[in-house]
Amino acid sequence: MSEEKPQQSAEEPEPGEPKAKPAPEEPEPGEPKAKPAPEEPEPGEPKAKPAPEKTSDYYRISEKLPVRFNNPGWFHGYGTKEAVSMYRTSNQTYGSRAPTVHEMPKVFYPSSNKFSRQHAAFGMFQSHNINVTLEKSLVTGPDNHITHYDRLNFHPSYNVNRPSICD
């Protein structure tokens, strides 16, 4: 007595192998093509989150660039209540959303705090002179000094009898 295994048809897969999808049927001419259904993961498998975008994925960045500028996902926008679109300005949208990799800096130039340290130690320059200079008027020119004593010397074209454009 020999046991014979039943032959499997070419359409049935081996046990443990995933079943092959049937070939899509071709629509008749003039009919729209059906869109394939998106493949959904099995219910037991959690969906893997995509890795957050980094600036270095799109641009060449400086080696001295701080890590926070390479990770725009670390920044969050200052979300507020949505304003009525009629009264919304472009300034209101500036900080309302998180930055993208295209808006992040690619180079970082740190500045020295030498100037601030010097002024913290000695203070700002102060002039203790008495202010005795006369004001030079931009209206009358650099040669004419206006003082509070000479009120009539306001402007060369000033004349009480006629307008200045008649000169």
DAPE-V737442 format. One line per field, one symbol per residue. ss: DSSP state (H for helix, E for strand, C for the rest). phi: phi as a letter, one per 20 degrees, with the letter a starting at -180 (. if undefined). A space follows every 50 residues. Layout:
ss = ???
phi = ???
//
This chain:
ss = CCCCCCCCCCCCCCCCCCCCCCCCCCCCCCCCCCCCCCCCCCCCCCCCCC CCCCHHHCCCCCCCCCHHHHCHHHCCCCCCCCCCHHHCCHHHHHCCCCCC CCCCCCCCCCCCCHHHHHHHHHCCCCCCCCCCCCEECCCCCCCCEECCCC CCCCCCCCCCCCCHHHC
phi = .dedfffeffeeeffnefffffffffffgneffffffffdffgfeffeff fffcfffdcedffeffgffecfffecfefcffffffdfdfffefdecffe ffdefdccdfdfdfffffffednffcedfeecfefeeffeofeddecfed feeebgefbffbfffef
//
